[in-house]
Amino acid sequence: MVDEEKLSAINKVLLRIKREPLQTLPDMTLEEDKAANVKSLLSTELWKTTIKLWIIFFMGFLAIYFLLSWTPSLFVASGLSKTQGIYALTLSNMGAMFGILLIGIITTKYDLAKPIGIFFAGTAALMIYFTLSRPTDISMLYILIFIIGFLLNGAFSAMYAVAARIYRSSIRSTGIGWCAGLGRTGAIVSPILAGYLVAQNFDMYSLFTVFALPVILGAILILTIKI
């Protein structure tokens, strides 16, 4: 009777969040072969998804840290003032705050993959548009930087929720940790790569298309993951 009451309480919550009810309570016995280590993330049923997540996290950090590390410097190199460059970075971070809030609301009503894919794709499209249009009006530059920060950070923040849903509870913290840890190498590579490209005479506008490419890859990969 106690189990039936527990099952009924759980199903009420599941129905409230529009999930399929359970027929029976899950077996809570932890097996030895479900130990939380990297091998469990690369098991037969998970390795493809794990590799995709690692790539998406790497690409996301690569693009985000390009904006964080180089926006002020690129503005100055393009003839704008340091103050304008810092203001652009501030607007990018403000956009990130609103983007994270919005995608959090959206993903309570829709599956995670599609909104993230749309946000990533929108980011890449705007970054390429930035290159092609080469705007010089400071207001337009600010608007583009704000929206790019909005979409990119919104999509990337939701990737943590994706990892949490992919991995079962016994290996969830390990899975998220490896995604974030390996992804952080993108944060290391990003400013180095941007600096090298600047040394090769890439201007601010061209760099935005270069860093749109990893975002495009992230958009494609997230849509192939079943959540």
Backbone as CSV, one residue per row, in Angstrom:
resi,resn,N_x,N_y,N_z,CA_x,CA_y,CA_z,C_x,C_y,C_z
1,MET,0.831,-1.209,0.000,0.000,0.000,0.000,0.869,1.264,0.000
2,VAL,1.978,1.163,0.745,2.890,2.298,0.790,3.462,2.578,-0.593
3,ASP,3.840,1.507,-1.329,4.382,1.665,-2.675,3.357,2.284,-3.616
4,GLU,2.089,1.899,-3.471,1.039,2.460,-4.324,0.865,3.961,-4.063
5,GLU,0.962,4.344,-2.801,0.851,5.761,-2.458,2.021,6.552,-3.036
6,LYS,3.219,5.969,-2.954,4.401,6.629,-3.524,4.268,6.775,-5.028
7,LEU,3.799,5.696,-5.680,3.629,5.721,-7.131,2.602,6.770,-7.540
8,SER,1.507,6.856,-6.781,0.464,7.839,-7.074,0.996,9.268,-6.926
9,ALA,1.788,9.507,-5.883,2.354,10.841,-5.656,3.329,11.230,-6.764
10,ILE,4.136,10.252,-7.176,5.103,10.505,-8.254,4.381,10.807,-9.558
11,ASN,3.347,10.039,-9.861,2.618,10.232,-11.119,1.876,11.562,-11.162
12,LYS,1.445,12.055,-10.016,0.810,13.373,-9.982,1.799,14.453,-10.418
13,VAL,3.035,14.317,-9.943,4.072,15.278,-10.329,4.404,15.142,-11.810
14,LEU,4.521,13.907,-12.287,4.842,13.667,-13.699,3.764,14.224,-14.619
15,LEU,2.509,14.037,-14.246,1.411,14.568,-15.060,1.419,16.093,-15.055
16,ARG,1.804,16.680,-13.921,1.844,18.133,-13.818,2.886,18.726,-14.760
17,ILE,4.003,18.007,-14.962,5.053,18.500,-15.860,4.966,17.839,-17.238
18,LYS,3.803,17.211,-17.501,3.489,16.645,-18.805,4.453,15.526,-19.205
19,ARG,4.698,14.617,-18.251,5.508,13.429,-18.508,4.636,12.182,-18.370
20,GLU,5.077,11.104,-19.028,4.333,9.856,-18.969,4.357,9.301,-17.544
21,PRO,3.208,8.853,-17.022,3.186,8.272,-15.670,3.902,6.922,-15.639
22,LEU,4.358,6.543,-14.464,5.034,5.260,-14.271,4.005,4.180,-13.972
23,GLN,4.271,2.981,-14.438,3.404,1.844,-14.138,3.809,1.181,-12.826
24,THR,5.118,1.197,-12.575,5.645,0.630,-11.333,6.788,1.517,-10.842
25,LEU,7.125,1.387,-9.591,8.254,2.128,-9.053,9.551,1.556,-9.620
26,PRO,10.505,2.412,-9.980,11.776,1.904,-10.510,12.582,1.193,-9.442
27,ASP,13.406,0.246,-9.912,14.292,-0.473,-9.011,15.424,0.457,-8.596
28,MET,15.553,0.726,-7.310,16.546,1.657,-6.819,17.862,0.989,-6.434
29,THR,17.975,-0.291,-6.750,19.201,-1.007,-6.412,20.326,-0.562,-7.333
30,LEU,21.438,-0.156,-6.772,22.592,0.265,-7.553,23.484,-0.925,-7.834
31,GLU,23.791,-1.126,-9.092,24.644,-2.240,-9.461,26.087,-1.778,-9.556
32,GLU,27.011,-2.700,-9.331,28.426,-2.372,-9.352,28.893,-1.860,-10.705
33,ASP,28.281,-2.371,-11.786,28.736,-1.956,-13.108,28.236,-0.573,-13.500
34,LYS,27.525,0.086,-12.585,27.050,1.433,-12.853,27.870,2.481,-12.099
35,ALA,29.094,2.128,-11.809,29.964,3.059,-11.094,30.176,4.317,-11.915
36,ALA,30.308,5.429,-11.206,30.463,6.714,-11.883,31.916,6.936,-12.265
37,ASN,32.266,6.593,-13.483,33.601,6.878,-14.008,33.477,7.127,-15.503
38,VAL,34.574,7.553,-16.113,34.502,7.924,-17.527,34.135,6.734,-18.409
39,LYS,34.472,5.517,-17.982,34.110,4.335,-18.776,32.597,4.199,-18.878
40,SER,31.901,4.572,-17.820,30.439,4.479,-17.852,29.838,5.478,-18.830
41,LEU,30.545,6.588,-19.085,30.076,7.586,-20.056,30.303,7.119,-21.488
42,LEU,31.228,6.177,-21.649,31.577,5.678,-22.977,31.098,4.247,-23.180
43,SER,30.044,3.873,-22.451,29.464,2.545,-22.611,28.830,2.411,-23.987
44,THR,28.465,1.212,-24.345,27.929,0.933,-25.679,26.751,1.830,-26.041
45,GLU,25.859,2.055,-25.066,24.653,2.835,-25.373,24.859,4.345,-25.265
46,LEU,25.966,4.763,-24.679,26.150,6.196,-24.433,27.289,6.855,-25.191
47,TRP,28.238,6.089,-25.718,29.481,6.710,-26.191,29.259,7.719,-27.325
48,LYS,28.352,7.416,-28.242,28.113,8.352,-29.344,27.562,9.685,-28.823
49,THR,26.596,9.590,-27.930,26.015,10.802,-27.357,27.041,11.563,-26.536
50,THR,27.847,10.853,-25.772,28.880,11.487,-24.959,29.868,12.269,-25.823
51,ILE,30.326,11.662,-26.907,31.271,12.336,-27.810,30.634,13.590,-28.401
52,LYS,29.360,13.485,-28.775,28.659,14.645,-29.323,28.574,15.765,-28.287
53,LEU,28.258,15.406,-27.049,28.170,16.413,-25.993,29.525,17.083,-25.762
54,TRP,30.585,16.295,-25.738,31.924,16.862,-25.539,32.262,17.864,-26.648
55,ILE,31.912,17.501,-27.886,32.196,18.402,-29.015,31.380,19.685,-28.891
56,ILE,30.095,19.557,-28.542,29.235,20.746,-28.420,29.743,21.668,-27.320
57,PHE,30.113,21.091,-26.184,30.632,21.911,-25.088,31.931,22.599,-25.503
58,PHE,32.806,21.882,-26.208,34.061,22.481,-26.673,33.775,23.644,-27.618
59,MET,32.883,23.424,-28.577,32.559,24.457,-29.557,31.867,25.655,-28.901
60,GLY,31.005,25.374,-27.921,30.320,26.455,-27.228,31.287,27.347,-26.459
61,PHE,32.200,26.714,-25.710,33.204,27.492,-24.986,34.107,28.257,-25.954
62,LEU,34.410,27.649,-27.090,35.259,28.298,-28.093,34.634,29.617,-28.545
63,ALA,33.336,29.583,-28.877,32.654,30.785,-29.364,32.442,31.810,-28.261
64,ILE,32.037,31.355,-27.079,31.756,32.278,-25.982,33.019,33.024,-25.554
65,TYR,34.132,32.306,-25.453,35.352,32.959,-24.991,36.001,33.817,-26.079
66,PHE,35.626,33.583,-27.318,36.017,34.527,-28.366,35.387,35.885,-28.093
67,LEU,34.093,35.879,-27.789,33.399,37.130,-27.495,33.937,37.770,-26.218
68,LEU,34.119,36.968,-25.184,34.569,37.508,-23.906,35.983,38.077,-23.979
69,SER,36.848,37.376,-24.713,38.264,37.750,-24.718,38.609,38.844,-25.719
70,TRP,37.873,38.890,-26.830,38.328,39.723,-27.932,37.418,40.871,-28.335
71,THR,36.205,40.919,-27.827,35.295,41.987,-28.264,35.877,43.389,-28.063
72,PRO,36.348,43.750,-26.867,36.894,45.112,-26.711,38.093,45.384,-27.616
73,SER,39.020,44.412,-27.704,40.224,44.603,-28.523,39.885,44.749,-29.998
74,LEU,38.936,43.960,-30.470,38.557,44.028,-31.878,37.875,45.355,-32.202
75,PHE,37.092,45.861,-31.266,36.471,47.172,-31.480,37.536,48.251,-31.622
76,VAL,38.530,48.198,-30.755,39.608,49.190,-30.815,40.396,49.057,-32.113
77,ALA,40.678,47.804,-32.509,41.431,47.570,-33.741,40.662,48.039,-34.971
78,SER,39.338,48.136,-34.851,38.509,48.579,-35.972,38.267,50.086,-35.960
79,GLY,38.972,50.787,-35.074,38.882,52.247,-35.057,37.923,52.819,-34.044
80,LEU,37.309,51.953,-33.234,36.394,52.444,-32.204,37.160,52.634,-30.894
81,SER,36.539,53.272,-29.936,37.230,53.541,-28.682,37.186,52.329,-27.748
82,LYS,38.101,52.312,-26.797,38.140,51.241,-25.809,36.862,51.225,-24.992
83,THR,36.346,52.411,-24.696,35.088,52.513,-23.944,33.944,51.855,-24.703
84,GLN,33.873,52.089,-26.010,32.825,51.466,-26.825,32.982,49.947,-26.850
85,GLY,34.231,49.475,-26.882,34.475,48.038,-26.857,34.033,47.406,-25.553
86,ILE,34.313,48.059,-24.447,33.897,47.549,-23.138,32.371,47.579,-23.014
87,TYR,31.764,48.626,-23.560,30.308,48.726,-23.526,29.681,47.597,-24.346
88,ALA,30.303,47.253,-25.486,29.797,46.154,-26.313,29.867,44.833,-25.551
89,LEU,30.975,44.615,-24.841,31.113,43.390,-24.047,30.060,43.340,-22.943
90,THR,29.797,44.482,-22.341,28.763,44.557,-21.306,27.398,44.205,-21.870
91,LEU,27.110,44.716,-23.065,25.828,44.409,-23.710,25.726,42.925,-24.052
92,SER,26.841,42.324,-24.467,26.850,40.892,-24.753,26.497,40.097,-23.503
93,ASN,27.056,40.495,-22.367,26.775,39.802,-21.110,25.341,40.038,-20.642
94,MET,24.819,41.234,-20.912,23.419,41.497,-20.584,22.506,40.630,-21.443
95,GLY,22.857,40.512,-22.728,22.099,39.637,-23.610,22.121,38.209,-23.110
96,ALA,23.269,37.767,-22.601,23.398,36.414,-22.066,22.401,36.177,-20.940
97,MET,22.271,37.150,-20.064,21.355,37.018,-18.927,19.918,36.802,-19.398
98,PHE,19.487,37.609,-20.357,18.112,37.483,-20.854,17.931,36.208,-21.684
99,GLY,18.976,35.820,-22.432,18.895,34.601,-23.226,18.752,33.360,-22.366
100,ILE,19.507,33.313,-21.276,19.423,32.180,-20.351,18.031,32.106,-19.727
101,LEU,17.490,33.262,-19.363,16.146,33.306,-18.773,15.100,32.817,-19.769
102,LEU,15.180,33.289,-21.015,14.174,32.929,-22.010,14.229,31.450,-22.352
103,ILE,15.419,30.912,-22.583,15.475,29.500,-22.975,15.054,28.603,-21.812
104,GLY,15.260,29.089,-20.585,14.768,28.339,-19.436,13.256,28.232,-19.442
105,ILE,12.592,29.314,-19.825,11.133,29.310,-19.907,10.660,28.426,-21.068
106,ILE,11.329,28.574,-22.222,10.937,27.814,-23.413,11.048,26.310,-23.186
107,THR,12.139,25.900,-22.539,12.377,24.463,-22.381,11.511,23.812,-21.311
108,THR,10.700,24.610,-20.608,9.706,23.998,-19.722,8.483,23.539,-20.509
109,LYS,8.375,24.015,-21.754,7.215,23.678,-22.576,7.574,22.835,-23.800
110,TYR,8.835,22.881,-24.219,9.253,22.156,-25.415,10.488,21.310,-25.118
111,ASP,10.735,20.330,-25.980,11.943,19.526,-25.841,13.170,20.417,-25.939
112,LEU,14.220,20.006,-25.266,15.418,20.833,-25.199,16.116,21.009,-26.542
113,ALA,16.220,19.943,-27.317,17.079,19.956,-28.504,16.711,21.049,-29.506
114,LYS,15.429,21.159,-29.823,15.026,22.108,-30.870,15.303,23.571,-30.495
115,PRO,14.904,24.043,-29.301,15.232,25.437,-28.949,16.732,25.711,-28.939
116,ILE,17.516,24.770,-28.429,18.965,24.962,-28.412,19.497,25.047,-29.839
117,GLY,19.029,24.154,-30.698,19.454,24.173,-32.096,19.104,25.485,-32.779
118,ILE,17.901,25.996,-32.495,17.470,27.266,-33.088,18.327,28.416,-32.579
119,PHE,18.604,28.425,-31.285,19.436,29.480,-30.711,20.852,29.442,-31.289
120,PHE,21.424,28.242,-31.397,22.767,28.112,-31.980,22.759,28.566,-33.447
121,ALA,21.763,28.111,-34.201,21.684,28.462,-35.621,21.499,29.974,-35.790
122,GLY,20.672,30.578,-34.942,20.483,32.023,-34.997,21.769,32.781,-34.695
123,THR,22.528,32.258,-33.741,23.828,32.860,-33.418,24.749,32.851,-34.627
124,ALA,24.869,31.676,-35.256,25.758,31.533,-36.414,25.317,32.449,-37.557
125,ALA,24.005,32.522,-37.794,23.497,33.365,-38.873,23.842,34.835,-38.636
126,LEU,23.694,35.291,-37.400,24.002,36.690,-37.081,25.507,36.966,-37.164
127,MET,26.317,35.993,-36.769,27.770,36.177,-36.847,28.235,36.277,-38.306
128,ILE,27.625,35.466,-39.162,27.950,35.537,-40.590,27.434,36.847,-41.186
129,TYR,26.232,37.239,-40.769,25.684,38.526,-41.226,26.598,39.673,-40.803
130,PHE,27.158,39.567,-39.615,28.087,40.573,-39.099,29.263,40.743,-40.067
131,THR,29.768,39.613,-40.587,30.878,39.658,-41.544,30.447,40.258,-42.879
132,LEU,29.303,39.805,-43.378,28.864,40.211,-44.711,28.430,41.677,-44.752
133,SER,27.765,42.145,-43.702,27.246,43.519,-43.708,28.290,44.536,-43.262
134,ARG,29.272,44.082,-42.477,30.327,44.956,-41.968,29.777,46.289,-41.460
135,PRO,28.900,46.239,-40.465,28.285,47.481,-39.977,29.314,48.396,-39.316
136,THR,29.174,49.675,-39.511,30.047,50.664,-38.872,29.282,51.547,-37.900
137,ASP,27.958,51.557,-38.039,27.136,52.331,-37.119,27.203,51.688,-35.735
138,ILE,27.577,52.455,-34.737,27.795,51.900,-33.406,26.530,51.303,-32.813
139,SER,25.377,51.891,-33.111,24.111,51.355,-32.594,23.845,49.966,-33.153
140,MET,24.083,49.785,-34.453,23.890,48.477,-35.066,24.872,47.448,-34.512
141,LEU,26.103,47.863,-34.297,27.100,46.971,-33.693,26.641,46.516,-32.313
142,TYR,26.148,47.443,-31.524,25.684,47.098,-30.186,24.508,46.118,-30.233
143,ILE,23.574,46.363,-31.153,22.401,45.496,-31.274,22.819,44.080,-31.648
144,LEU,23.715,43.963,-32.634,24.171,42.640,-33.066,24.906,41.908,-31.954
145,ILE,25.788,42.611,-31.258,26.543,41.993,-30.165,25.597,41.528,-29.061
146,PHE,24.598,42.343,-28.752,23.618,41.990,-27.711,22.866,40.715,-28.089
147,ILE,22.363,40.650,-29.338,21.557,39.497,-29.758,22.423,38.239,-29.866
148,ILE,23.646,38.394,-30.338,24.550,37.247,-30.408,24.810,36.697,-29.004
149,GLY,25.081,37.587,-28.056,25.269,37.150,-26.672,24.021,36.499,-26.109
150,PHE,22.870,37.045,-26.456,21.569,36.516,-26.026,21.384,35.072,-26.489
151,LEU,21.567,34.843,-27.780,21.321,33.526,-28.358,22.391,32.502,-27.979
152,LEU,23.650,32.898,-28.086,24.747,31.961,-27.841,24.760,31.481,-26.392
153,ASN,24.682,32.386,-25.461,24.726,32.000,-24.052,23.458,31.284,-23.611
154,GLY,22.334,31.677,-24.205,21.094,30.976,-23.900,21.180,29.515,-24.301
155,ALA,21.640,29.267,-25.521,21.771,27.893,-26.011,22.768,27.112,-25.180
156,PHE,23.905,27.723,-24.904,24.962,26.994,-24.212,24.569,26.652,-22.778
157,SER,23.910,27.555,-22.096,23.503,27.279,-20.715,22.558,26.085,-20.641
158,ALA,21.716,25.924,-21.661,20.766,24.810,-21.671,21.449,23.469,-21.914
159,MET,22.701,23.495,-22.379,23.423,22.245,-22.601,23.674,21.487,-21.302
160,TYR,23.763,22.201,-20.202,23.932,21.528,-18.912,22.689,20.716,-18.565
161,ALA,21.519,21.250,-18.919,20.271,20.516,-18.697,20.206,19.292,-19.607
162,VAL,20.735,19.430,-20.827,20.783,18.283,-21.751,21.617,17.167,-21.145
163,ALA,22.809,17.508,-20.664,23.682,16.496,-20.063,23.007,15.848,-18.854
164,ALA,22.301,16.647,-18.075,21.619,16.108,-16.897,20.535,15.112,-17.280
165,ARG,19.894,15.336,-18.411,18.841,14.411,-18.850,19.414,13.161,-19.526
166,ILE,20.554,13.303,-20.151,21.140,12.167,-20.865,21.647,11.110,-19.900
167,TYR,22.295,11.542,-18.836,22.948,10.600,-17.929,22.050,10.248,-16.745
168,ARG,22.003,8.959,-16.420,21.219,8.507,-15.272,21.831,9.073,-13.992
169,SER,21.064,9.025,-12.940,21.448,9.703,-11.703,22.785,9.231,-11.139
170,SER,23.103,7.945,-11.299,24.329,7.413,-10.704,25.598,7.935,-11.371
171,ILE,25.494,8.419,-12.615,26.678,8.936,-13.309,26.475,10.377,-13.782
172,ARG,25.418,11.012,-13.308,25.060,12.353,-13.822,26.132,13.391,-13.508
173,SER,26.591,13.424,-12.261,27.589,14.431,-11.901,28.889,14.208,-12.654
174,THR,29.243,12.936,-12.867,30.440,12.617,-13.644,30.276,13.068,-15.094
175,GLY,29.108,12.793,-15.652,28.845,13.177,-17.041,28.909,14.671,-17.257
176,ILE,28.243,15.423,-16.382,28.257,16.874,-16.509,29.661,17.424,-16.276
177,GLY,30.360,16.830,-15.310,31.718,17.277,-15.017,32.667,17.097,-16.186
178,TRP,32.579,15.956,-16.851,33.437,15.718,-18.015,33.068,16.628,-19.173
179,CYS,31.784,16.876,-19.371,31.364,17.804,-20.434,31.950,19.193,-20.188
180,ALA,31.785,19.670,-18.960,32.281,21.008,-18.627,33.803,21.059,-18.645
181,GLY,34.438,20.001,-18.114,35.895,19.978,-18.036,36.558,19.941,-19.398
182,LEU,36.116,19.013,-20.257,36.693,18.939,-21.597,36.296,20.161,-22.424
183,GLY,35.072,20.626,-22.218,34.634,21.819,-22.940,35.484,23.028,-22.625
184,ARG,35.965,23.097,-21.390,36.787,24.235,-20.970,38.084,24.363,-21.782
185,THR,38.513,23.279,-22.409,39.693,23.406,-23.273,39.402,24.360,-24.422
186,GLY,38.125,24.461,-24.796,37.735,25.430,-25.819,37.964,26.852,-25.355
187,ALA,37.785,27.085,-24.034,38.034,28.411,-23.475,39.515,28.758,-23.522
188,ILE,40.362,27.728,-23.481,41.810,27.948,-23.566,42.230,28.185,-25.015
189,VAL,41.687,27.376,-25.909,42.067,27.457,-27.323,41.557,28.747,-27.967
190,SER,40.359,29.182,-27.565,39.688,30.296,-28.234,40.519,31.578,-28.328
191,PRO,41.001,32.145,-27.213,41.768,33.392,-27.331,43.085,33.210,-28.072
192,ILE,43.675,32.003,-27.952,44.928,31.730,-28.674,44.678,31.712,-30.180
193,LEU,43.606,31.021,-30.579,43.255,30.939,-31.997,42.914,32.322,-32.549
194,ALA,42.114,33.084,-31.798,41.756,34.432,-32.258,42.997,35.307,-32.391
195,GLY,43.894,35.198,-31.425,45.127,35.985,-31.489,45.974,35.627,-32.695
196,TYR,46.042,34.329,-32.991,46.804,33.895,-34.169,46.180,34.448,-35.445
197,LEU,44.858,34.390,-35.527,44.170,34.886,-36.724,44.326,36.390,-36.885
198,VAL,44.309,37.116,-35.772,44.546,38.557,-35.838,45.954,38.833,-36.367
199,ALA,46.907,38.021,-35.913,48.289,38.177,-36.397,48.397,37.874,-37.889
200,GLN,47.442,37.078,-38.399,47.405,36.763,-39.826,46.541,37.748,-40.609
201,ASN,46.250,38.882,-39.972,45.517,39.989,-40.609,44.027,39.728,-40.805
202,PHE,43.447,38.862,-40.006,41.991,38.737,-39.997,41.436,39.945,-39.239
203,ASP,40.424,40.597,-39.795,39.834,41.724,-39.086,38.654,41.260,-38.232
204,MET,38.057,42.201,-37.506,36.962,41.866,-36.595,35.823,41.158,-37.325
205,TYR,35.475,41.657,-38.491,34.327,41.108,-39.210,34.587,39.672,-39.676
206,SER,35.763,39.403,-40.185,36.100,38.057,-40.657,36.122,37.051,-39.519
207,LEU,36.602,37.477,-38.356,36.687,36.570,-37.215,35.319,36.070,-36.778
208,PHE,34.300,36.883,-36.947,32.971,36.453,-36.538,32.486,35.264,-37.372
209,THR,32.836,35.221,-38.636,32.462,34.063,-39.450,33.283,32.841,-39.076
210,VAL,34.558,33.033,-38.788,35.407,31.904,-38.362,34.809,31.236,-37.128
211,PHE,34.390,32.048,-36.163,33.856,31.483,-34.926,32.374,31.138,-35.033
212,ALA,31.764,31.446,-36.168,30.405,30.961,-36.419,30.422,29.478,-36.787
213,LEU,31.535,29.008,-37.340,31.616,27.610,-37.794,31.435,26.607,-36.654
214,PRO,32.115,26.767,-35.505,31.856,25.826,-34.409,30.428,25.899,-33.885
215,VAL,29.813,27.067,-33.974,28.424,27.205,-33.524,27.494,26.426,-34.458
216,ILE,27.785,26.472,-35.745,26.990,25.704,-36.714,27.101,24.213,-36.416
217,LEU,28.318,23.760,-36.138,28.517,22.342,-35.803,27.730,21.984,-34.548
218,GLY,27.739,22.860,-33.553,26.961,22.612,-32.344,25.482,22.500,-32.626
219,ALA,24.960,23.358,-33.511,23.535,23.329,-33.873,23.168,22.010,-34.541
220,ILE,24.053,21.535,-35.405,23.776,20.273,-36.109,23.803,19.094,-35.145
221,LEU,24.802,19.058,-34.287,24.964,17.914,-33.384,23.843,17.827,-32.353
222,ILE,23.400,18.964,-31.808,22.372,18.904,-30.780,21.068,18.331,-31.328
223,LEU,20.810,18.584,-32.610,19.566,18.076,-33.206,19.623,16.583,-33.492
224,THR,20.810,15.985,-33.374,20.945,14.535,-33.569,20.895,13.766,-32.255
225,ILE,20.802,14.487,-31.140,20.774,13.838,-29.830,19.336,13.639,-29.378
226,LYS,19.017,12.436,-28.979,17.677,12.140,-28.474,17.666,12.390,-26.967
227,ILE,16.796,13.303,-26.552,16.747,13.681,-25.144,15.439,13.176,-24.520
